[in-house]
Amino acid sequence: MNIRRSIYRCFSLYRVFIRSDYHYSNDNHYSYHYEYYSKYCNDNHNIISNTKSRLYTLQHNKMSHVRPNCFVCIPLNNNKVVTEELVKIQNHVITKYEMLKECIVEQNKFHISLLILYIKKSELEESRKAFHEAMKGIKKMNQMNICFDKLETFRNDVLYVSLKDESKNYIIDLIKILKESFEKRDIKIICNSKKSKRDDKKSKKNNKQGIKQNEDMHKINSSEEQITPHLTIMKNSYMKKIYMNKKPQIFPDYYSDFNLTKLMSEHLLPTKIQFLEMDIDSSTLYYKILEECNLS
């Protein structure tokens, strides 16, 4: 509506100037009107351009905040040693701060996420095809053991186990194959990169520097975004209670003294990759399985 109004004002003023200049023969007077008109049109052009940019930004942000409903992952529920160690970490944190017991990931749901997706019902069949096509490429890769590194958090909200560099690179290679297959079918991929507080502050500061910078950011290919392969153990978004301020956070003091020797010595060889809905299947108490594929 604002764009239309600006265009209408621009052309209305143009007609006024043309009539005015028609009656006056004075060159200076004409020059004054012409210069004023040119400046006015330029200003309106900037208003229109900025409005379009804002609309684009709002639309992009709206799409980027779509709630995911599916994901692709490597399940870990078949490795008893790893799952037992992860449960020990959870219990260790809870002894430090009991309120965090609501934050735990259930033992049968431990996994390493590869892709987070928003899939419409009409896209479900194409999504299945995308998954199986990607799996053909993944099976051609040399399968690797996944090695764990240390405990870290995303902004003290999500506690996770990070991976050794070689394992990170392996997971990123899997993600690239999956992304390519889903993207070429125009299926919405939700960014699974994580930002620190410092990154958030930088992002807010950049937004204040103008629309131009936002437009440039939209041109960055999503594959260039930083991905952090990880294994989530606890997250405070699971907490059901509504808090006046922030939800209780998971601080380093709660987990930094846990002995990771056993977990770090364990080498996990992925046996399958699953394509899941985020809804829970009441009969299995696990995520609803859309498709799954063995790696052996």
SENU-613369 format. One record per residue (C-alpha): residue number from 1; residue in one letter; x, y, z. Coordinates in nm, 2 decimals, always signed. Example, Ala and Ser with C-alpha at 12.3 -4.5 7.8 and 13.67 -1.06 7.14 Angstrom:
REM residues 2
<r i="1" aa="A" px="+1.23" py="-0.45" pz="+0.78"/>
<r i="2" aa="S" px="+1.37" py="-0.11" pz="+0.71"/>
REM end
This chain:
REM residues 296
<r i="1" aa="M" px="+0.00" py="+0.00" pz="+0.00"/>
<r i="2" aa="N" px="+0.29" py="+0.24" pz="+0.09"/>
<r i="3" aa="I" px="+0.46" py="+0.17" pz="-0.24"/>
<r i="4" aa="R" px="+0.14" py="+0.25" pz="-0.44"/>
<r i="5" aa="R" px="+0.09" py="+0.57" pz="-0.24"/>
<r i="6" aa="S" px="+0.45" py="+0.68" pz="-0.31"/>
<r i="7" aa="I" px="+0.42" py="+0.62" pz="-0.68"/>
<r i="8" aa="Y" px="+0.09" py="+0.80" pz="-0.69"/>
<r i="9" aa="R" px="+0.23" py="+1.10" pz="-0.51"/>
<r i="10" aa="C" px="+0.53" py="+1.10" pz="-0.74"/>
<r i="11" aa="F" px="+0.32" py="+1.12" pz="-1.06"/>
<r i="12" aa="S" px="+0.07" py="+1.37" pz="-0.91"/>
<r i="13" aa="L" px="+0.36" py="+1.61" pz="-0.83"/>
<r i="14" aa="Y" px="+0.49" py="+1.55" pz="-1.18"/>
<r i="15" aa="R" px="+0.16" py="+1.67" pz="-1.33"/>
<r i="16" aa="V" px="+0.17" py="+1.98" pz="-1.11"/>
<r i="17" aa="F" px="+0.52" py="+2.07" pz="-1.23"/>
<r i="18" aa="I" px="+0.44" py="+2.02" pz="-1.59"/>
<r i="19" aa="R" px="+0.14" py="+2.25" pz="-1.57"/>
<r i="20" aa="S" px="+0.34" py="+2.50" pz="-1.37"/>
<r i="21" aa="D" px="+0.62" py="+2.50" pz="-1.62"/>
<r i="22" aa="Y" px="+0.38" py="+2.54" pz="-1.91"/>
<r i="23" aa="H" px="+0.27" py="+2.88" pz="-1.79"/>
<r i="24" aa="Y" px="+0.61" py="+3.02" pz="-1.70"/>
<r i="25" aa="S" px="+0.88" py="+3.09" pz="-1.95"/>
<r i="26" aa="N" px="+1.14" py="+3.20" pz="-1.70"/>
<r i="27" aa="D" px="+1.44" py="+2.96" pz="-1.73"/>
<r i="28" aa="N" px="+1.54" py="+3.00" pz="-1.36"/>
<r i="29" aa="H" px="+1.19" py="+2.92" pz="-1.25"/>
<r i="30" aa="Y" px="+1.18" py="+2.61" pz="-1.47"/>
<r i="31" aa="S" px="+1.53" py="+2.50" pz="-1.35"/>
<r i="32" aa="Y" px="+1.42" py="+2.53" pz="-0.99"/>
<r i="33" aa="H" px="+1.11" py="+2.32" pz="-1.05"/>
<r i="34" aa="Y" px="+1.30" py="+2.06" pz="-1.24"/>
<r i="35" aa="E" px="+1.57" py="+2.02" pz="-0.97"/>
<r i="36" aa="Y" px="+1.31" py="+2.00" pz="-0.70"/>
<r i="37" aa="Y" px="+1.11" py="+1.74" pz="-0.90"/>
<r i="38" aa="S" px="+1.42" py="+1.53" pz="-0.96"/>
<r i="39" aa="K" px="+1.51" py="+1.53" pz="-0.59"/>
<r i="40" aa="Y" px="+1.16" py="+1.44" pz="-0.50"/>
<r i="41" aa="C" px="+1.16" py="+1.15" pz="-0.75"/>
<r i="42" aa="N" px="+1.49" py="+1.02" pz="-0.62"/>
<r i="43" aa="D" px="+1.37" py="+1.04" pz="-0.26"/>
<r i="44" aa="N" px="+1.05" py="+0.84" pz="-0.36"/>
<r i="45" aa="H" px="+1.26" py="+0.59" pz="-0.55"/>
<r i="46" aa="N" px="+1.47" py="+0.53" pz="-0.24"/>
<r i="47" aa="I" px="+1.15" py="+0.49" pz="-0.03"/>
<r i="48" aa="I" px="+1.01" py="+0.24" pz="-0.27"/>
<r i="49" aa="S" px="+1.34" py="+0.05" pz="-0.29"/>
<r i="50" aa="N" px="+1.38" py="+0.04" pz="+0.09"/>
<r i="51" aa="T" px="+1.02" py="-0.07" pz="+0.13"/>
<r i="52" aa="K" px="+1.07" py="-0.35" pz="-0.11"/>
<r i="53" aa="S" px="+1.39" py="-0.45" pz="+0.07"/>
<r i="54" aa="R" px="+1.20" py="-0.45" pz="+0.40"/>
<r i="55" aa="L" px="+0.92" py="-0.66" pz="+0.26"/>
<r i="56" aa="Y" px="+1.18" py="-0.91" pz="+0.12"/>
<r i="57" aa="T" px="+1.36" py="-0.92" pz="+0.46"/>
<r i="58" aa="L" px="+1.03" py="-0.98" pz="+0.65"/>
<r i="59" aa="Q" px="+0.93" py="-1.26" pz="+0.41"/>
<r i="60" aa="H" px="+1.28" py="-1.42" pz="+0.44"/>
<r i="61" aa="N" px="+1.27" py="-1.40" pz="+0.82"/>
<r i="62" aa="K" px="+0.92" py="-1.54" pz="+0.83"/>
<r i="63" aa="M" px="+1.04" py="-1.84" pz="+0.62"/>
<r i="64" aa="S" px="+1.35" py="-1.88" pz="+0.83"/>
<r i="65" aa="H" px="+1.14" py="-1.91" pz="+1.14"/>
<r i="66" aa="V" px="+0.91" py="-2.18" pz="+1.01"/>
<r i="67" aa="R" px="+0.87" py="-2.45" pz="+1.28"/>
<r i="68" aa="P" px="+1.05" py="-2.77" pz="+1.16"/>
<r i="69" aa="N" px="+0.84" py="-3.09" pz="+1.16"/>
<r i="70" aa="C" px="+1.09" py="-3.35" pz="+1.02"/>
<r i="71" aa="F" px="+1.46" py="-3.44" pz="+1.05"/>
<r i="72" aa="V" px="+1.73" py="-3.68" pz="+0.93"/>
<r i="73" aa="C" px="+1.97" py="-3.83" pz="+1.19"/>
<r i="74" aa="I" px="+2.21" py="-4.10" pz="+1.29"/>
<r i="75" aa="P" px="+2.03" py="-4.28" pz="+1.59"/>
<r i="76" aa="L" px="+2.25" py="-4.39" pz="+1.88"/>
<r i="77" aa="N" px="+2.01" py="-4.62" pz="+2.07"/>
<r i="78" aa="N" px="+2.19" py="-4.93" pz="+1.95"/>
<r i="79" aa="N" px="+2.51" py="-4.84" pz="+2.13"/>
<r i="80" aa="K" px="+2.48" py="-4.93" pz="+2.50"/>
<r i="81" aa="V" px="+2.81" py="-4.79" pz="+2.62"/>
<r i="82" aa="V" px="+2.75" py="-4.45" pz="+2.46"/>
<r i="83" aa="T" px="+2.39" py="-4.42" pz="+2.59"/>
<r i="84" aa="E" px="+2.48" py="-4.52" pz="+2.94"/>
<r i="85" aa="E" px="+2.76" py="-4.26" pz="+2.95"/>
<r i="86" aa="L" px="+2.52" py="-3.99" pz="+2.83"/>
<r i="87" aa="V" px="+2.27" py="-4.08" pz="+3.10"/>
<r i="88" aa="K" px="+2.55" py="-4.06" pz="+3.36"/>
<r i="89" aa="I" px="+2.63" py="-3.70" pz="+3.23"/>
<r i="90" aa="Q" px="+2.26" py="-3.61" pz="+3.27"/>
<r i="91" aa="N" px="+2.25" py="-3.74" pz="+3.62"/>
<r i="92" aa="H" px="+2.57" py="-3.56" pz="+3.71"/>
<r i="93" aa="V" px="+2.42" py="-3.23" pz="+3.60"/>
<r i="94" aa="I" px="+2.09" py="-3.29" pz="+3.78"/>
<r i="95" aa="T" px="+2.28" py="-3.35" pz="+4.11"/>
<r i="96" aa="K" px="+2.42" py="-3.00" pz="+4.07"/>
<r i="97" aa="Y" px="+2.09" py="-2.84" pz="+3.98"/>
<r i="98" aa="E" px="+1.78" py="-3.06" pz="+4.02"/>
<r i="99" aa="M" px="+1.55" py="-2.83" pz="+3.82"/>
<r i="100" aa="L" px="+1.73" py="-2.93" pz="+3.51"/>
<r i="101" aa="K" px="+1.59" py="-3.28" pz="+3.52"/>
<r i="102" aa="E" px="+1.32" py="-3.17" pz="+3.28"/>
<r i="103" aa="C" px="+1.59" py="-3.09" pz="+3.02"/>
<r i="104" aa="I" px="+1.71" py="-3.44" pz="+2.95"/>
<r i="105" aa="V" px="+1.69" py="-3.61" pz="+2.61"/>
<r i="106" aa="E" px="+1.53" py="-3.95" pz="+2.67"/>
<r i="107" aa="Q" px="+1.77" py="-4.25" pz="+2.64"/>
<r i="108" aa="N" px="+1.60" py="-4.40" pz="+2.34"/>
<r i="109" aa="K" px="+1.61" py="-4.07" pz="+2.15"/>
<r i="110" aa="F" px="+1.98" py="-3.99" pz="+2.15"/>
<r i="111" aa="H" px="+2.09" py="-3.90" pz="+1.79"/>
<r i="112" aa="I" px="+2.32" py="-3.69" pz="+1.58"/>
<r i="113" aa="S" px="+2.11" py="-3.46" pz="+1.36"/>
<r i="114" aa="L" px="+2.20" py="-3.42" pz="+1.00"/>
<r i="115" aa="L" px="+1.92" py="-3.22" pz="+0.85"/>
<r i="116" aa="I" px="+1.63" py="-3.02" pz="+1.00"/>
<r i="117" aa="L" px="+1.33" py="-2.98" pz="+0.77"/>
<r i="118" aa="Y" px="+0.99" py="-2.83" pz="+0.72"/>
<r i="119" aa="I" px="+0.79" py="-3.06" pz="+0.49"/>
<r i="120" aa="K" px="+0.44" py="-2.99" pz="+0.37"/>
<r i="121" aa="K" px="+0.20" py="-3.29" pz="+0.32"/>
<r i="122" aa="S" px="+0.22" py="-3.24" pz="-0.05"/>
<r i="123" aa="E" px="+0.60" py="-3.27" pz="-0.04"/>
<r i="124" aa="L" px="+0.61" py="-3.59" pz="+0.16"/>
<r i="125" aa="E" px="+0.65" py="-3.83" pz="-0.14"/>
<r i="126" aa="E" px="+0.93" py="-3.61" pz="-0.30"/>
<r i="127" aa="S" px="+1.10" py="-3.60" pz="+0.04"/>
<r i="128" aa="R" px="+1.11" py="-3.98" pz="+0.06"/>
<r i="129" aa="K" px="+1.27" py="-3.98" pz="-0.29"/>
<r i="130" aa="A" px="+1.52" py="-3.72" pz="-0.18"/>
<r i="131" aa="F" px="+1.62" py="-3.92" pz="+0.12"/>
<r i="132" aa="H" px="+1.67" py="-4.24" pz="-0.08"/>
<r i="133" aa="E" px="+1.86" py="-4.06" pz="-0.35"/>
<r i="134" aa="A" px="+2.10" py="-3.91" pz="-0.09"/>
<r i="135" aa="M" px="+2.15" py="-4.25" pz="+0.07"/>
<r i="136" aa="K" px="+2.27" py="-4.39" pz="-0.26"/>
<r i="137" aa="G" px="+2.55" py="-4.13" pz="-0.25"/>
<r i="138" aa="I" px="+2.62" py="-4.18" pz="+0.12"/>
<r i="139" aa="K" px="+2.66" py="-4.55" pz="+0.07"/>
<r i="140" aa="K" px="+2.94" py="-4.49" pz="-0.18"/>
<r i="141" aa="M" px="+3.14" py="-4.30" pz="+0.09"/>
<r i="142" aa="N" px="+3.40" py="-4.47" pz="+0.31"/>
<r i="143" aa="Q" px="+3.21" py="-4.52" pz="+0.64"/>
<r i="144" aa="M" px="+3.39" py="-4.38" pz="+0.95"/>
<r i="145" aa="N" px="+3.38" py="-4.42" pz="+1.32"/>
<r i="146" aa="I" px="+3.25" py="-4.12" pz="+1.51"/>
<r i="147" aa="C" px="+3.47" py="-4.01" pz="+1.80"/>
<r i="148" aa="F" px="+3.36" py="-3.78" pz="+2.08"/>
<r i="149" aa="D" px="+3.55" py="-3.48" pz="+2.21"/>
<r i="150" aa="K" px="+3.42" py="-3.27" pz="+2.50"/>
<r i="151" aa="L" px="+3.11" py="-3.12" pz="+2.66"/>
<r i="152" aa="E" px="+2.99" py="-2.78" pz="+2.54"/>
<r i="153" aa="T" px="+2.68" py="-2.57" pz="+2.53"/>
<r i="154" aa="F" px="+2.50" py="-2.35" pz="+2.29"/>
<r i="155" aa="R" px="+2.45" py="-2.03" pz="+2.49"/>
<r i="156" aa="N" px="+2.40" py="-2.24" pz="+2.81"/>
<r i="157" aa="D" px="+2.07" py="-2.36" pz="+2.67"/>
<r i="158" aa="V" px="+2.17" py="-2.68" pz="+2.51"/>
<r i="159" aa="L" px="+2.43" py="-2.93" pz="+2.65"/>
<r i="160" aa="Y" px="+2.60" py="-3.14" pz="+2.39"/>
<r i="161" aa="V" px="+2.90" py="-3.36" pz="+2.32"/>
<r i="162" aa="S" px="+3.12" py="-3.22" pz="+2.04"/>
<r i="163" aa="L" px="+3.30" py="-3.44" pz="+1.79"/>
<r i="164" aa="K" px="+3.66" py="-3.48" pz="+1.70"/>
<r i="165" aa="D" px="+3.76" py="-3.28" pz="+1.38"/>
<r i="166" aa="E" px="+3.78" py="-3.59" pz="+1.16"/>
<r i="167" aa="S" px="+3.43" py="-3.70" pz="+1.27"/>
<r i="168" aa="K" px="+3.29" py="-3.34" pz="+1.22"/>
<r i="169" aa="N" px="+3.42" py="-3.34" pz="+0.86"/>
<r i="170" aa="Y" px="+3.26" py="-3.68" pz="+0.80"/>
<r i="171" aa="I" px="+2.92" py="-3.56" pz="+0.93"/>
<r i="172" aa="I" px="+2.95" py="-3.24" pz="+0.73"/>
<r i="173" aa="D" px="+3.01" py="-3.45" pz="+0.41"/>
<r i="174" aa="L" px="+2.69" py="-3.65" pz="+0.49"/>
<r i="175" aa="I" px="+2.50" py="-3.33" pz="+0.54"/>
<r i="176" aa="K" px="+2.61" py="-3.19" pz="+0.20"/>
<r i="177" aa="I" px="+2.49" py="-3.49" pz="+0.02"/>
<r i="178" aa="L" px="+2.15" py="-3.48" pz="+0.20"/>
<r i="179" aa="K" px="+2.11" py="-3.10" pz="+0.14"/>
<r i="180" aa="E" px="+2.18" py="-3.12" pz="-0.23"/>
<r i="181" aa="S" px="+1.91" py="-3.39" pz="-0.27"/>
<r i="182" aa="F" px="+1.64" py="-3.20" pz="-0.07"/>
<r i="183" aa="E" px="+1.73" py="-2.86" pz="-0.21"/>
<r i="184" aa="K" px="+1.69" py="-2.95" pz="-0.57"/>
<r i="185" aa="R" px="+1.34" py="-3.06" pz="-0.49"/>
<r i="186" aa="D" px="+1.27" py="-2.72" pz="-0.32"/>
<r i="187" aa="I" px="+1.21" py="-2.87" pz="+0.02"/>
<r i="188" aa="K" px="+1.25" py="-2.63" pz="+0.30"/>
<r i="189" aa="I" px="+1.57" py="-2.69" pz="+0.50"/>
<r i="190" aa="I" px="+1.59" py="-2.52" pz="+0.84"/>
<r i="191" aa="C" px="+1.93" py="-2.40" pz="+0.93"/>
<r i="192" aa="N" px="+2.09" py="-2.63" pz="+1.18"/>
<r i="193" aa="S" px="+2.38" py="-2.41" pz="+1.26"/>
<r i="194" aa="K" px="+2.41" py="-2.27" pz="+1.61"/>
<r i="195" aa="K" px="+2.52" py="-1.92" pz="+1.72"/>
<r i="196" aa="S" px="+2.68" py="-1.80" pz="+2.03"/>
<r i="197" aa="K" px="+2.58" py="-1.49" pz="+2.22"/>
<r i="198" aa="R" px="+2.86" py="-1.30" pz="+2.05"/>
<r i="199" aa="D" px="+2.73" py="-1.40" pz="+1.71"/>
<r i="200" aa="D" px="+2.38" py="-1.29" pz="+1.80"/>
<r i="201" aa="K" px="+2.50" py="-0.94" pz="+1.91"/>
<r i="202" aa="K" px="+2.70" py="-0.91" pz="+1.59"/>
<r i="203" aa="S" px="+2.39" py="-1.00" pz="+1.39"/>
<r i="204" aa="K" px="+2.18" py="-0.74" pz="+1.57"/>
<r i="205" aa="K" px="+2.44" py="-0.47" pz="+1.52"/>
<r i="206" aa="N" px="+2.47" py="-0.56" pz="+1.15"/>
<r i="207" aa="N" px="+2.09" py="-0.53" pz="+1.11"/>
<r i="208" aa="K" px="+2.10" py="-0.17" pz="+1.24"/>
<r i="209" aa="Q" px="+2.36" py="-0.08" pz="+0.98"/>
<r i="210" aa="G" px="+2.09" py="-0.08" pz="+0.71"/>
<r i="211" aa="I" px="+1.89" py="-0.28" pz="+0.46"/>
<r i="212" aa="K" px="+2.18" py="-0.30" pz="+0.21"/>
<r i="213" aa="Q" px="+2.37" py="-0.53" pz="+0.44"/>
<r i="214" aa="N" px="+2.06" py="-0.75" pz="+0.49"/>
<r i="215" aa="E" px="+2.03" py="-0.79" pz="+0.12"/>
<r i="216" aa="D" px="+2.39" py="-0.90" pz="+0.09"/>
<r i="217" aa="M" px="+2.34" py="-1.15" pz="+0.37"/>
<r i="218" aa="H" px="+2.05" py="-1.31" pz="+0.18"/>
<r i="219" aa="K" px="+2.29" py="-1.38" pz="-0.11"/>
<r i="220" aa="I" px="+2.51" py="-1.60" pz="+0.10"/>
<r i="221" aa="N" px="+2.46" py="-1.96" pz="+0.01"/>
<r i="222" aa="S" px="+2.31" py="-2.16" pz="+0.29"/>
<r i="223" aa="S" px="+2.59" py="-2.42" pz="+0.25"/>
<r i="224" aa="E" px="+2.84" py="-2.16" pz="+0.37"/>
<r i="225" aa="E" px="+2.67" py="-2.13" pz="+0.71"/>
<r i="226" aa="Q" px="+2.86" py="-2.27" pz="+0.99"/>
<r i="227" aa="I" px="+2.74" py="-2.62" pz="+1.09"/>
<r i="228" aa="T" px="+2.83" py="-2.77" pz="+1.43"/>
<r i="229" aa="P" px="+2.78" py="-3.15" pz="+1.42"/>
<r i="230" aa="H" px="+2.69" py="-3.25" pz="+1.78"/>
<r i="231" aa="L" px="+2.51" py="-3.49" pz="+2.01"/>
<r i="232" aa="T" px="+2.25" py="-3.32" pz="+2.23"/>
<r i="233" aa="I" px="+2.22" py="-3.44" pz="+2.59"/>
<r i="234" aa="M" px="+2.00" py="-3.18" pz="+2.75"/>
<r i="235" aa="K" px="+1.81" py="-2.87" pz="+2.64"/>
<r i="236" aa="N" px="+1.61" py="-2.62" pz="+2.84"/>
<r i="237" aa="S" px="+1.35" py="-2.58" pz="+2.57"/>
<r i="238" aa="Y" px="+1.20" py="-2.90" pz="+2.70"/>
<r i="239" aa="M" px="+1.10" py="-2.73" pz="+3.02"/>
<r i="240" aa="K" px="+0.73" py="-2.70" pz="+3.05"/>
<r i="241" aa="K" px="+0.71" py="-2.45" pz="+3.33"/>
<r i="242" aa="I" px="+0.67" py="-2.08" pz="+3.23"/>
<r i="243" aa="Y" px="+0.94" py="-1.86" pz="+3.38"/>
<r i="244" aa="M" px="+0.91" py="-1.48" pz="+3.44"/>
<r i="245" aa="N" px="+1.27" py="-1.43" pz="+3.32"/>
<r i="246" aa="K" px="+1.50" py="-1.67" pz="+3.15"/>
<r i="247" aa="K" px="+1.47" py="-2.05" pz="+3.18"/>
<r i="248" aa="P" px="+1.73" py="-2.22" pz="+3.40"/>
<r i="249" aa="Q" px="+2.05" py="-2.25" pz="+3.21"/>
<r i="250" aa="I" px="+2.32" py="-2.52" pz="+3.20"/>
<r i="251" aa="F" px="+2.64" py="-2.37" pz="+3.32"/>
<r i="252" aa="P" px="+2.99" py="-2.52" pz="+3.29"/>
<r i="253" aa="D" px="+3.01" py="-2.58" pz="+3.67"/>
<r i="254" aa="Y" px="+2.74" py="-2.84" pz="+3.63"/>
<r i="255" aa="Y" px="+2.93" py="-3.06" pz="+3.39"/>
<r i="256" aa="S" px="+3.30" py="-2.96" pz="+3.36"/>
<r i="257" aa="D" px="+3.41" py="-3.20" pz="+3.63"/>
<r i="258" aa="F" px="+3.26" py="-3.51" pz="+3.47"/>
<r i="259" aa="N" px="+3.51" py="-3.78" pz="+3.36"/>
<r i="260" aa="L" px="+3.47" py="-3.83" pz="+2.99"/>
<r i="261" aa="T" px="+3.74" py="-4.09" pz="+2.95"/>
<r i="262" aa="K" px="+3.51" py="-4.38" pz="+2.88"/>
<r i="263" aa="L" px="+3.30" py="-4.18" pz="+2.63"/>
<r i="264" aa="M" px="+3.60" py="-4.05" pz="+2.45"/>
<r i="265" aa="S" px="+3.75" py="-4.40" pz="+2.42"/>
<r i="266" aa="E" px="+3.43" py="-4.53" pz="+2.25"/>
<r i="267" aa="H" px="+3.43" py="-4.53" pz="+1.87"/>
<r i="268" aa="L" px="+3.08" py="-4.53" pz="+1.73"/>
<r i="269" aa="L" px="+3.03" py="-4.68" pz="+1.38"/>
<r i="270" aa="P" px="+2.69" py="-4.56" pz="+1.24"/>
<r i="271" aa="T" px="+2.47" py="-4.85" pz="+1.13"/>
<r i="272" aa="K" px="+2.18" py="-4.66" pz="+0.99"/>
<r i="273" aa="I" px="+2.04" py="-4.32" pz="+0.90"/>
<r i="274" aa="Q" px="+1.67" py="-4.23" pz="+0.97"/>
<r i="275" aa="F" px="+1.42" py="-3.99" pz="+0.82"/>
<r i="276" aa="L" px="+1.18" py="-3.90" pz="+1.10"/>
<r i="277" aa="E" px="+0.88" py="-3.69" pz="+1.19"/>
<r i="278" aa="M" px="+0.92" py="-3.48" pz="+1.51"/>
<r i="279" aa="D" px="+0.60" py="-3.62" pz="+1.65"/>
<r i="280" aa="I" px="+0.62" py="-3.92" pz="+1.88"/>
<r i="281" aa="D" px="+0.48" py="-4.26" pz="+1.79"/>
<r i="282" aa="S" px="+0.27" py="-4.36" pz="+2.10"/>
<r i="283" aa="S" px="+0.32" py="-4.73" pz="+2.03"/>
<r i="284" aa="T" px="+0.71" py="-4.70" pz="+2.03"/>
<r i="285" aa="L" px="+0.76" py="-4.38" pz="+2.23"/>
<r i="286" aa="Y" px="+1.01" py="-4.29" pz="+1.96"/>
<r i="287" aa="Y" px="+0.98" py="-4.05" pz="+1.67"/>
<r i="288" aa="K" px="+0.76" py="-4.15" pz="+1.38"/>
<r i="289" aa="I" px="+0.98" py="-4.32" pz="+1.12"/>
<r i="290" aa="L" px="+0.92" py="-4.20" pz="+0.76"/>
<r i="291" aa="E" px="+1.21" py="-4.39" pz="+0.61"/>
<r i="292" aa="E" px="+1.54" py="-4.55" pz="+0.73"/>
<r i="293" aa="C" px="+1.83" py="-4.70" pz="+0.55"/>
<r i="294" aa="N" px="+2.11" py="-4.93" pz="+0.68"/>
<r i="295" aa="L" px="+2.47" py="-4.82" pz="+0.60"/>
<r i="296" aa="S" px="+2.61" py="-5.18" pz="+0.59"/>
REM end
